[in-house]
């Protein structure tokens, strides 16, 4: 099986992004929010695709001194293959190209796989937002861990 291809996504990819969000997120981004990210100069939307189509994406925003990873998602059937790490490396590279001093993110405190991914990439925990995330099925509101990676 050939290696999935990494590329910058644009407005023609909107329907594939909407479909991926719906298949892999408990609280998917709206079509409007995805479209705005694709169209805005201060955002980069990176995607991984194989012969079947889009299998992962990451959204990173450019801020005055930092960059923020706003979303990273791999199709449920492709998780565990190291694809999120590949996307994260591309996000880090993009943030460095922008001259960002740090890459910031928020992650559900209970998302052990994502937290492990971020720690392997060198992110450190900066703080916690209590009760930040809406509940998933059968759970209470969940804390957000604030993490950052120095880039400069």
MODELLER restraints for C-alpha pairs under 7 A, 6 or more apart:
rsr = mdl.restraints
at = mdl.atoms
rsr.add(forms.Gaussian(group=physical.xy_distance, feature=features.Distance(at['CA:4:A'], at['CA:48:A']), mean=5.90, stdev=0.5))
rsr.add(forms.Gaussian(group=physical.xy_distance, feature=features.Distance(at['CA:4:A'], at['CA:49:A']), mean=5.25, stdev=0.5))
rsr.add(forms.Gaussian(group=physical.xy_distance, feature=features.Distance(at['CA:4:A'], at['CA:50:A']), mean=4.72, stdev=0.5))
rsr.add(forms.Gaussian(group=physical.xy_distance, feature=features.Distance(at['CA:5:A'], at['CA:48:A']), mean=5.40, stdev=0.5))
rsr.add(forms.Gaussian(group=physical.xy_distance, feature=features.Distance(at['CA:5:A'], at['CA:49:A']), mean=5.28, stdev=0.5))
rsr.add(forms.Gaussian(group=physical.xy_distance, feature=features.Distance(at['CA:5:A'], at['CA:50:A']), mean=6.32, stdev=0.5))
rsr.add(forms.Gaussian(group=physical.xy_distance, feature=features.Distance(at['CA:6:A'], at['CA:47:A']), mean=5.66, stdev=0.5))
rsr.add(forms.Gaussian(group=physical.xy_distance, feature=features.Distance(at['CA:6:A'], at['CA:48:A']), mean=4.57, stdev=0.5))
rsr.add(forms.Gaussian(group=physical.xy_distance, feature=features.Distance(at['CA:6:A'], at['CA:49:A']), mean=6.68, stdev=0.5))
rsr.add(forms.Gaussian(group=physical.xy_distance, feature=features.Distance(at['CA:7:A'], at['CA:46:A']), mean=5.74, stdev=0.5))
rsr.add(forms.Gaussian(group=physical.xy_distance, feature=features.Distance(at['CA:7:A'], at['CA:47:A']), mean=5.44, stdev=0.5))
rsr.add(forms.Gaussian(group=physical.xy_distance, feature=features.Distance(at['CA:7:A'], at['CA:48:A']), mean=6.56, stdev=0.5))
rsr.add(forms.Gaussian(group=physical.xy_distance, feature=features.Distance(at['CA:8:A'], at['CA:45:A']), mean=5.92, stdev=0.5))
rsr.add(forms.Gaussian(group=physical.xy_distance, feature=features.Distance(at['CA:8:A'], at['CA:46:A']), mean=4.48, stdev=0.5))
rsr.add(forms.Gaussian(group=physical.xy_distance, feature=features.Distance(at['CA:8:A'], at['CA:47:A']), mean=6.09, stdev=0.5))
rsr.add(forms.Gaussian(group=physical.xy_distance, feature=features.Distance(at['CA:9:A'], at['CA:45:A']), mean=5.46, stdev=0.5))
rsr.add(forms.Gaussian(group=physical.xy_distance, feature=features.Distance(at['CA:9:A'], at['CA:46:A']), mean=5.51, stdev=0.5))
rsr.add(forms.Gaussian(group=physical.xy_distance, feature=features.Distance(at['CA:9:A'], at['CA:47:A']), mean=6.02, stdev=0.5))
rsr.add(forms.Gaussian(group=physical.xy_distance, feature=features.Distance(at['CA:10:A'], at['CA:38:A']), mean=5.40, stdev=0.5))
rsr.add(forms.Gaussian(group=physical.xy_distance, feature=features.Distance(at['CA:11:A'], at['CA:35:A']), mean=6.69, stdev=0.5))
rsr.add(forms.Gaussian(group=physical.xy_distance, feature=features.Distance(at['CA:11:A'], at['CA:38:A']), mean=5.70, stdev=0.5))
rsr.add(forms.Gaussian(group=physical.xy_distance, feature=features.Distance(at['CA:11:A'], at['CA:39:A']), mean=6.70, stdev=0.5))
rsr.add(forms.Gaussian(group=physical.xy_distance, feature=features.Distance(at['CA:14:A'], at['CA:35:A']), mean=6.47, stdev=0.5))
rsr.add(forms.Gaussian(group=physical.xy_distance, feature=features.Distance(at['CA:16:A'], at['CA:54:A']), mean=6.38, stdev=0.5))
rsr.add(forms.Gaussian(group=physical.xy_distance, feature=features.Distance(at['CA:18:A'], at['CA:31:A']), mean=6.15, stdev=0.5))
rsr.add(forms.Gaussian(group=physical.xy_distance, feature=features.Distance(at['CA:20:A'], at['CA:75:A']), mean=6.55, stdev=0.5))
rsr.add(forms.Gaussian(group=physical.xy_distance, feature=features.Distance(at['CA:21:A'], at['CA:28:A']), mean=5.15, stdev=0.5))
rsr.add(forms.Gaussian(group=physical.xy_distance, feature=features.Distance(at['CA:21:A'], at['CA:29:A']), mean=6.63, stdev=0.5))
rsr.add(forms.Gaussian(group=physical.xy_distance, feature=features.Distance(at['CA:22:A'], at['CA:28:A']), mean=5.82, stdev=0.5))
rsr.add(forms.Gaussian(group=physical.xy_distance, feature=features.Distance(at['CA:24:A'], at['CA:75:A']), mean=5.67, stdev=0.5))
rsr.add(forms.Gaussian(group=physical.xy_distance, feature=features.Distance(at['CA:24:A'], at['CA:76:A']), mean=5.77, stdev=0.5))
rsr.add(forms.Gaussian(group=physical.xy_distance, feature=features.Distance(at['CA:37:A'], at['CA:43:A']), mean=5.72, stdev=0.5))
rsr.add(forms.Gaussian(group=physical.xy_distance, feature=features.Distance(at['CA:38:A'], at['CA:45:A']), mean=6.30, stdev=0.5))
rsr.add(forms.Gaussian(group=physical.xy_distance, feature=features.Distance(at['CA:42:A'], at['CA:61:A']), mean=5.71, stdev=0.5))
rsr.add(forms.Gaussian(group=physical.xy_distance, feature=features.Distance(at['CA:42:A'], at['CA:62:A']), mean=5.01, stdev=0.5))
rsr.add(forms.Gaussian(group=physical.xy_distance, feature=features.Distance(at['CA:43:A'], at['CA:60:A']), mean=5.72, stdev=0.5))
rsr.add(forms.Gaussian(group=physical.xy_distance, feature=features.Distance(at['CA:43:A'], at['CA:61:A']), mean=4.38, stdev=0.5))
rsr.add(forms.Gaussian(group=physical.xy_distance, feature=features.Distance(at['CA:43:A'], at['CA:62:A']), mean=6.04, stdev=0.5))
rsr.add(forms.Gaussian(group=physical.xy_distance, feature=features.Distance(at['CA:44:A'], at['CA:59:A']), mean=5.90, stdev=0.5))
rsr.add(forms.Gaussian(group=physical.xy_distance, feature=features.Distance(at['CA:44:A'], at['CA:60:A']), mean=5.40, stdev=0.5))
rsr.add(forms.Gaussian(group=physical.xy_distance, feature=features.Distance(at['CA:44:A'], at['CA:61:A']), mean=6.43, stdev=0.5))
rsr.add(forms.Gaussian(group=physical.xy_distance, feature=features.Distance(at['CA:45:A'], at['CA:57:A']), mean=6.88, stdev=0.5))
rsr.add(forms.Gaussian(group=physical.xy_distance, feature=features.Distance(at['CA:45:A'], at['CA:58:A']), mean=5.71, stdev=0.5))
rsr.add(forms.Gaussian(group=physical.xy_distance, feature=features.Distance(at['CA:45:A'], at['CA:59:A']), mean=4.59, stdev=0.5))
rsr.add(forms.Gaussian(group=physical.xy_distance, feature=features.Distance(at['CA:45:A'], at['CA:60:A']), mean=6.55, stdev=0.5))
rsr.add(forms.Gaussian(group=physical.xy_distance, feature=features.Distance(at['CA:46:A'], at['CA:57:A']), mean=5.45, stdev=0.5))
rsr.add(forms.Gaussian(group=physical.xy_distance, feature=features.Distance(at['CA:46:A'], at['CA:58:A']), mean=5.26, stdev=0.5))
rsr.add(forms.Gaussian(group=physical.xy_distance, feature=features.Distance(at['CA:46:A'], at['CA:59:A']), mean=6.54, stdev=0.5))
rsr.add(forms.Gaussian(group=physical.xy_distance, feature=features.Distance(at['CA:47:A'], at['CA:54:A']), mean=6.84, stdev=0.5))
rsr.add(forms.Gaussian(group=physical.xy_distance, feature=features.Distance(at['CA:47:A'], at['CA:56:A']), mean=5.58, stdev=0.5))
rsr.add(forms.Gaussian(group=physical.xy_distance, feature=features.Distance(at['CA:47:A'], at['CA:57:A']), mean=4.21, stdev=0.5))
rsr.add(forms.Gaussian(group=physical.xy_distance, feature=features.Distance(at['CA:47:A'], at['CA:58:A']), mean=6.51, stdev=0.5))
rsr.add(forms.Gaussian(group=physical.xy_distance, feature=features.Distance(at['CA:48:A'], at['CA:54:A']), mean=5.93, stdev=0.5))
rsr.add(forms.Gaussian(group=physical.xy_distance, feature=features.Distance(at['CA:48:A'], at['CA:55:A']), mean=5.68, stdev=0.5))
rsr.add(forms.Gaussian(group=physical.xy_distance, feature=features.Distance(at['CA:48:A'], at['CA:56:A']), mean=4.97, stdev=0.5))
rsr.add(forms.Gaussian(group=physical.xy_distance, feature=features.Distance(at['CA:48:A'], at['CA:57:A']), mean=6.15, stdev=0.5))
rsr.add(forms.Gaussian(group=physical.xy_distance, feature=features.Distance(at['CA:49:A'], at['CA:55:A']), mean=5.29, stdev=0.5))
rsr.add(forms.Gaussian(group=physical.xy_distance, feature=features.Distance(at['CA:49:A'], at['CA:56:A']), mean=6.93, stdev=0.5))
rsr.add(forms.Gaussian(group=physical.xy_distance, feature=features.Distance(at['CA:55:A'], at['CA:74:A']), mean=5.88, stdev=0.5))
rsr.add(forms.Gaussian(group=physical.xy_distance, feature=features.Distance(at['CA:55:A'], at['CA:75:A']), mean=5.18, stdev=0.5))
rsr.add(forms.Gaussian(group=physical.xy_distance, feature=features.Distance(at['CA:56:A'], at['CA:73:A']), mean=5.39, stdev=0.5))
rsr.add(forms.Gaussian(group=physical.xy_distance, feature=features.Distance(at['CA:56:A'], at['CA:74:A']), mean=4.17, stdev=0.5))
rsr.add(forms.Gaussian(group=physical.xy_distance, feature=features.Distance(at['CA:56:A'], at['CA:75:A']), mean=5.92, stdev=0.5))
rsr.add(forms.Gaussian(group=physical.xy_distance, feature=features.Distance(at['CA:57:A'], at['CA:72:A']), mean=5.74, stdev=0.5))
rsr.add(forms.Gaussian(group=physical.xy_distance, feature=features.Distance(at['CA:57:A'], at['CA:73:A']), mean=5.47, stdev=0.5))
rsr.add(forms.Gaussian(group=physical.xy_distance, feature=features.Distance(at['CA:57:A'], at['CA:74:A']), mean=6.67, stdev=0.5))
rsr.add(forms.Gaussian(group=physical.xy_distance, feature=features.Distance(at['CA:58:A'], at['CA:71:A']), mean=5.34, stdev=0.5))
rsr.add(forms.Gaussian(group=physical.xy_distance, feature=features.Distance(at['CA:58:A'], at['CA:72:A']), mean=4.15, stdev=0.5))
rsr.add(forms.Gaussian(group=physical.xy_distance, feature=features.Distance(at['CA:58:A'], at['CA:73:A']), mean=6.40, stdev=0.5))
rsr.add(forms.Gaussian(group=physical.xy_distance, feature=features.Distance(at['CA:58:A'], at['CA:87:A']), mean=6.62, stdev=0.5))
rsr.add(forms.Gaussian(group=physical.xy_distance, feature=features.Distance(at['CA:59:A'], at['CA:69:A']), mean=6.06, stdev=0.5))
rsr.add(forms.Gaussian(group=physical.xy_distance, feature=features.Distance(at['CA:59:A'], at['CA:70:A']), mean=5.45, stdev=0.5))
rsr.add(forms.Gaussian(group=physical.xy_distance, feature=features.Distance(at['CA:59:A'], at['CA:71:A']), mean=5.06, stdev=0.5))
rsr.add(forms.Gaussian(group=physical.xy_distance, feature=features.Distance(at['CA:59:A'], at['CA:72:A']), mean=6.48, stdev=0.5))
rsr.add(forms.Gaussian(group=physical.xy_distance, feature=features.Distance(at['CA:60:A'], at['CA:67:A']), mean=6.71, stdev=0.5))
rsr.add(forms.Gaussian(group=physical.xy_distance, feature=features.Distance(at['CA:60:A'], at['CA:68:A']), mean=5.45, stdev=0.5))
rsr.add(forms.Gaussian(group=physical.xy_distance, feature=features.Distance(at['CA:60:A'], at['CA:69:A']), mean=4.42, stdev=0.5))
rsr.add(forms.Gaussian(group=physical.xy_distance, feature=features.Distance(at['CA:60:A'], at['CA:70:A']), mean=5.55, stdev=0.5))
rsr.add(forms.Gaussian(group=physical.xy_distance, feature=features.Distance(at['CA:60:A'], at['CA:91:A']), mean=6.74, stdev=0.5))
rsr.add(forms.Gaussian(group=physical.xy_distance, feature=features.Distance(at['CA:61:A'], at['CA:67:A']), mean=5.51, stdev=0.5))
rsr.add(forms.Gaussian(group=physical.xy_distance, feature=features.Distance(at['CA:61:A'], at['CA:68:A']), mean=5.24, stdev=0.5))
rsr.add(forms.Gaussian(group=physical.xy_distance, feature=features.Distance(at['CA:61:A'], at['CA:69:A']), mean=6.62, stdev=0.5))
rsr.add(forms.Gaussian(group=physical.xy_distance, feature=features.Distance(at['CA:62:A'], at['CA:68:A']), mean=6.75, stdev=0.5))
rsr.add(forms.Gaussian(group=physical.xy_distance, feature=features.Distance(at['CA:65:A'], at['CA:100:A']), mean=5.35, stdev=0.5))
rsr.add(forms.Gaussian(group=physical.xy_distance, feature=features.Distance(at['CA:65:A'], at['CA:101:A']), mean=5.81, stdev=0.5))
rsr.add(forms.Gaussian(group=physical.xy_distance, feature=features.Distance(at['CA:66:A'], at['CA:100:A']), mean=4.56, stdev=0.5))
rsr.add(forms.Gaussian(group=physical.xy_distance, feature=features.Distance(at['CA:66:A'], at['CA:101:A']), mean=5.34, stdev=0.5))
rsr.add(forms.Gaussian(group=physical.xy_distance, feature=features.Distance(at['CA:66:A'], at['CA:102:A']), mean=4.93, stdev=0.5))
rsr.add(forms.Gaussian(group=physical.xy_distance, feature=features.Distance(at['CA:66:A'], at['CA:103:A']), mean=5.89, stdev=0.5))
rsr.add(forms.Gaussian(group=physical.xy_distance, feature=features.Distance(at['CA:67:A'], at['CA:95:A']), mean=5.87, stdev=0.5))
rsr.add(forms.Gaussian(group=physical.xy_distance, feature=features.Distance(at['CA:67:A'], at['CA:100:A']), mean=5.84, stdev=0.5))
rsr.add(forms.Gaussian(group=physical.xy_distance, feature=features.Distance(at['CA:67:A'], at['CA:102:A']), mean=6.36, stdev=0.5))
rsr.add(forms.Gaussian(group=physical.xy_distance, feature=features.Distance(at['CA:67:A'], at['CA:103:A']), mean=4.86, stdev=0.5))
rsr.add(forms.Gaussian(group=physical.xy_distance, feature=features.Distance(at['CA:67:A'], at['CA:104:A']), mean=6.18, stdev=0.5))
rsr.add(forms.Gaussian(group=physical.xy_distance, feature=features.Distance(at['CA:68:A'], at['CA:103:A']), mean=5.46, stdev=0.5))
rsr.add(forms.Gaussian(group=physical.xy_distance, feature=features.Distance(at['CA:68:A'], at['CA:104:A']), mean=4.55, stdev=0.5))
rsr.add(forms.Gaussian(group=physical.xy_distance, feature=features.Distance(at['CA:68:A'], at['CA:105:A']), mean=5.64, stdev=0.5))
rsr.add(forms.Gaussian(group=physical.xy_distance, feature=features.Distance(at['CA:69:A'], at['CA:103:A']), mean=6.97, stdev=0.5))
rsr.add(forms.Gaussian(group=physical.xy_distance, feature=features.Distance(at['CA:69:A'], at['CA:104:A']), mean=6.15, stdev=0.5))
rsr.add(forms.Gaussian(group=physical.xy_distance, feature=features.Distance(at['CA:69:A'], at['CA:105:A']), mean=5.17, stdev=0.5))
rsr.add(forms.Gaussian(group=physical.xy_distance, feature=features.Distance(at['CA:70:A'], at['CA:105:A']), mean=6.59, stdev=0.5))
rsr.add(forms.Gaussian(group=physical.xy_distance, feature=features.Distance(at['CA:74:A'], at['CA:84:A']), mean=6.48, stdev=0.5))
rsr.add(forms.Gaussian(group=physical.xy_distance, feature=features.Distance(at['CA:85:A'], at['CA:117:A']), mean=6.76, stdev=0.5))
rsr.add(forms.Gaussian(group=physical.xy_distance, feature=features.Distance(at['CA:95:A'], at['CA:103:A']), mean=6.84, stdev=0.5))
rsr.add(forms.Gaussian(group=physical.xy_distance, feature=features.Distance(at['CA:96:A'], at['CA:151:A']), mean=6.49, stdev=0.5))
rsr.add(forms.Gaussian(group=physical.xy_distance, feature=features.Distance(at['CA:100:A'], at['CA:151:A']), mean=6.68, stdev=0.5))
rsr.add(forms.Gaussian(group=physical.xy_distance, feature=features.Distance(at['CA:101:A'], at['CA:150:A']), mean=6.14, stdev=0.5))
rsr.add(forms.Gaussian(group=physical.xy_distance, feature=features.Distance(at['CA:101:A'], at['CA:151:A']), mean=5.07, stdev=0.5))
rsr.add(forms.Gaussian(group=physical.xy_distance, feature=features.Distance(at['CA:101:A'], at['CA:152:A']), mean=4.97, stdev=0.5))
rsr.add(forms.Gaussian(group=physical.xy_distance, feature=features.Distance(at['CA:102:A'], at['CA:148:A']), mean=6.42, stdev=0.5))
rsr.add(forms.Gaussian(group=physical.xy_distance, feature=features.Distance(at['CA:102:A'], at['CA:149:A']), mean=5.43, stdev=0.5))
rsr.add(forms.Gaussian(group=physical.xy_distance, feature=features.Distance(at['CA:102:A'], at['CA:150:A']), mean=4.43, stdev=0.5))
rsr.add(forms.Gaussian(group=physical.xy_distance, feature=features.Distance(at['CA:102:A'], at['CA:151:A']), mean=5.04, stdev=0.5))
rsr.add(forms.Gaussian(group=physical.xy_distance, feature=features.Distance(at['CA:103:A'], at['CA:148:A']), mean=5.47, stdev=0.5))
rsr.add(forms.Gaussian(group=physical.xy_distance, feature=features.Distance(at['CA:103:A'], at['CA:149:A']), mean=5.13, stdev=0.5))
rsr.add(forms.Gaussian(group=physical.xy_distance, feature=features.Distance(at['CA:103:A'], at['CA:150:A']), mean=6.59, stdev=0.5))
rsr.add(forms.Gaussian(group=physical.xy_distance, feature=features.Distance(at['CA:103:A'], at['CA:151:A']), mean=6.99, stdev=0.5))
rsr.add(forms.Gaussian(group=physical.xy_distance, feature=features.Distance(at['CA:104:A'], at['CA:147:A']), mean=5.87, stdev=0.5))
rsr.add(forms.Gaussian(group=physical.xy_distance, feature=features.Distance(at['CA:104:A'], at['CA:148:A']), mean=4.43, stdev=0.5))
rsr.add(forms.Gaussian(group=physical.xy_distance, feature=features.Distance(at['CA:104:A'], at['CA:149:A']), mean=6.62, stdev=0.5))
rsr.add(forms.Gaussian(group=physical.xy_distance, feature=features.Distance(at['CA:105:A'], at['CA:146:A']), mean=6.01, stdev=0.5))
rsr.add(forms.Gaussian(group=physical.xy_distance, feature=features.Distance(at['CA:105:A'], at['CA:147:A']), mean=5.42, stdev=0.5))
rsr.add(forms.Gaussian(group=physical.xy_distance, feature=features.Distance(at['CA:105:A'], at['CA:148:A']), mean=6.34, stdev=0.5))
rsr.add(forms.Gaussian(group=physical.xy_distance, feature=features.Distance(at['CA:106:A'], at['CA:144:A']), mean=5.82, stdev=0.5))
rsr.add(forms.Gaussian(group=physical.xy_distance, feature=features.Distance(at['CA:106:A'], at['CA:145:A']), mean=5.49, stdev=0.5))
rsr.add(forms.Gaussian(group=physical.xy_distance, feature=features.Distance(at['CA:106:A'], at['CA:146:A']), mean=4.72, stdev=0.5))
rsr.add(forms.Gaussian(group=physical.xy_distance, feature=features.Distance(at['CA:106:A'], at['CA:147:A']), mean=6.24, stdev=0.5))
rsr.add(forms.Gaussian(group=physical.xy_distance, feature=features.Distance(at['CA:107:A'], at['CA:144:A']), mean=5.30, stdev=0.5))
rsr.add(forms.Gaussian(group=physical.xy_distance, feature=features.Distance(at['CA:107:A'], at['CA:145:A']), mean=5.30, stdev=0.5))
rsr.add(forms.Gaussian(group=physical.xy_distance, feature=features.Distance(at['CA:107:A'], at['CA:146:A']), mean=6.83, stdev=0.5))
rsr.add(forms.Gaussian(group=physical.xy_distance, feature=features.Distance(at['CA:108:A'], at['CA:142:A']), mean=6.53, stdev=0.5))
rsr.add(forms.Gaussian(group=physical.xy_distance, feature=features.Distance(at['CA:108:A'], at['CA:143:A']), mean=6.08, stdev=0.5))
rsr.add(forms.Gaussian(group=physical.xy_distance, feature=features.Distance(at['CA:108:A'], at['CA:144:A']), mean=4.74, stdev=0.5))
rsr.add(forms.Gaussian(group=physical.xy_distance, feature=features.Distance(at['CA:108:A'], at['CA:145:A']), mean=6.27, stdev=0.5))
rsr.add(forms.Gaussian(group=physical.xy_distance, feature=features.Distance(at['CA:109:A'], at['CA:142:A']), mean=6.78, stdev=0.5))
rsr.add(forms.Gaussian(group=physical.xy_distance, feature=features.Distance(at['CA:109:A'], at['CA:143:A']), mean=5.49, stdev=0.5))
rsr.add(forms.Gaussian(group=physical.xy_distance, feature=features.Distance(at['CA:109:A'], at['CA:144:A']), mean=5.43, stdev=0.5))
rsr.add(forms.Gaussian(group=physical.xy_distance, feature=features.Distance(at['CA:109:A'], at['CA:145:A']), mean=5.59, stdev=0.5))
rsr.add(forms.Gaussian(group=physical.xy_distance, feature=features.Distance(at['CA:122:A'], at['CA:149:A']), mean=6.21, stdev=0.5))
rsr.add(forms.Gaussian(group=physical.xy_distance, feature=features.Distance(at['CA:123:A'], at['CA:147:A']), mean=6.00, stdev=0.5))
rsr.add(forms.Gaussian(group=physical.xy_distance, feature=features.Distance(at['CA:123:A'], at['CA:148:A']), mean=5.16, stdev=0.5))
rsr.add(forms.Gaussian(group=physical.xy_distance, feature=features.Distance(at['CA:123:A'], at['CA:149:A']), mean=4.55, stdev=0.5))
rsr.add(forms.Gaussian(group=physical.xy_distance, feature=features.Distance(at['CA:124:A'], at['CA:147:A']), mean=5.34, stdev=0.5))
rsr.add(forms.Gaussian(group=physical.xy_distance, feature=features.Distance(at['CA:124:A'], at['CA:148:A']), mean=5.62, stdev=0.5))
rsr.add(forms.Gaussian(group=physical.xy_distance, feature=features.Distance(at['CA:124:A'], at['CA:149:A']), mean=6.55, stdev=0.5))
rsr.add(forms.Gaussian(group=physical.xy_distance, feature=features.Distance(at['CA:125:A'], at['CA:145:A']), mean=6.68, stdev=0.5))
rsr.add(forms.Gaussian(group=physical.xy_distance, feature=features.Distance(at['CA:125:A'], at['CA:146:A']), mean=5.78, stdev=0.5))
rsr.add(forms.Gaussian(group=physical.xy_distance, feature=features.Distance(at['CA:125:A'], at['CA:147:A']), mean=4.34, stdev=0.5))
rsr.add(forms.Gaussian(group=physical.xy_distance, feature=features.Distance(at['CA:125:A'], at['CA:148:A']), mean=6.68, stdev=0.5))
rsr.add(forms.Gaussian(group=physical.xy_distance, feature=features.Distance(at['CA:126:A'], at['CA:146:A']), mean=5.34, stdev=0.5))
rsr.add(forms.Gaussian(group=physical.xy_distance, feature=features.Distance(at['CA:126:A'], at['CA:147:A']), mean=5.24, stdev=0.5))
rsr.add(forms.Gaussian(group=physical.xy_distance, feature=features.Distance(at['CA:126:A'], at['CA:148:A']), mean=6.78, stdev=0.5))
rsr.add(forms.Gaussian(group=physical.xy_distance, feature=features.Distance(at['CA:127:A'], at['CA:145:A']), mean=6.03, stdev=0.5))
rsr.add(forms.Gaussian(group=physical.xy_distance, feature=features.Distance(at['CA:127:A'], at['CA:146:A']), mean=5.05, stdev=0.5))
rsr.add(forms.Gaussian(group=physical.xy_distance, feature=features.Distance(at['CA:128:A'], at['CA:143:A']), mean=6.58, stdev=0.5))
rsr.add(forms.Gaussian(group=physical.xy_distance, feature=features.Distance(at['CA:128:A'], at['CA:144:A']), mean=5.55, stdev=0.5))
rsr.add(forms.Gaussian(group=physical.xy_distance, feature=features.Distance(at['CA:128:A'], at['CA:145:A']), mean=4.59, stdev=0.5))
rsr.add(forms.Gaussian(group=physical.xy_distance, feature=features.Distance(at['CA:128:A'], at['CA:146:A']), mean=5.62, stdev=0.5))
rsr.add(forms.Gaussian(group=physical.xy_distance, feature=features.Distance(at['CA:129:A'], at['CA:143:A']), mean=5.50, stdev=0.5))
rsr.add(forms.Gaussian(group=physical.xy_distance, feature=features.Distance(at['CA:129:A'], at['CA:144:A']), mean=5.02, stdev=0.5))
rsr.add(forms.Gaussian(group=physical.xy_distance, feature=features.Distance(at['CA:129:A'], at['CA:145:A']), mean=6.54, stdev=0.5))
rsr.add(forms.Gaussian(group=physical.xy_distance, feature=features.Distance(at['CA:130:A'], at['CA:143:A']), mean=4.49, stdev=0.5))
rsr.add(forms.Gaussian(group=physical.xy_distance, feature=features.Distance(at['CA:130:A'], at['CA:144:A']), mean=6.60, stdev=0.5))
rsr.add(forms.Gaussian(group=physical.xy_distance, feature=features.Distance(at['CA:131:A'], at['CA:141:A']), mean=4.99, stdev=0.5))
rsr.add(forms.Gaussian(group=physical.xy_distance, feature=features.Distance(at['CA:131:A'], at['CA:142:A']), mean=4.77, stdev=0.5))
rsr.add(forms.Gaussian(group=physical.xy_distance, feature=features.Distance(at['CA:131:A'], at['CA:143:A']), mean=4.59, stdev=0.5))
rsr.add(forms.Gaussian(group=physical.xy_distance, feature=features.Distance(at['CA:132:A'], at['CA:141:A']), mean=6.78, stdev=0.5))
rsr.add(forms.Gaussian(group=physical.xy_distance, feature=features.Distance(at['CA:132:A'], at['CA:142:A']), mean=5.98, stdev=0.5))
rsr.add(forms.Gaussian(group=physical.xy_distance, feature=features.Distance(at['CA:132:A'], at['CA:143:A']), mean=5.24, stdev=0.5))
rsr.add(forms.Gaussian(group=physical.xy_distance, feature=features.Distance(at['CA:132:A'], at['CA:144:A']), mean=5.73, stdev=0.5))
rsr.add(forms.Gaussian(group=physical.xy_distance, feature=features.Distance(at['CA:133:A'], at['CA:141:A']), mean=5.59, stdev=0.5))
rsr.add(forms.Gaussian(group=physical.xy_distance, feature=features.Distance(at['CA:133:A'], at['CA:142:A']), mean=5.01, stdev=0.5))
rsr.add(forms.Gaussian(group=physical.xy_distance, feature=features.Distance(at['CA:133:A'], at['CA:143:A']), mean=6.27, stdev=0.5))
rsr.add(forms.Gaussian(group=physical.xy_distance, feature=features.Distance(at['CA:133:A'], at['CA:144:A']), mean=6.67, stdev=0.5))
rsr.add(forms.Gaussian(group=physical.xy_distance, feature=features.Distance(at['CA:134:A'], at['CA:141:A']), mean=4.94, stdev=0.5))
rsr.add(forms.Gaussian(group=physical.xy_distance, feature=features.Distance(at['CA:134:A'], at['CA:142:A']), mean=6.64, stdev=0.5))
rsr.add(forms.Gaussian(group=physical.xy_distance, feature=features.Distance(at['CA:135:A'], at['CA:141:A']), mean=4.39, stdev=0.5))
rsr.add(forms.Gaussian(group=physical.xy_distance, feature=features.Distance(at['CA:135:A'], at['CA:142:A']), mean=6.48, stdev=0.5))
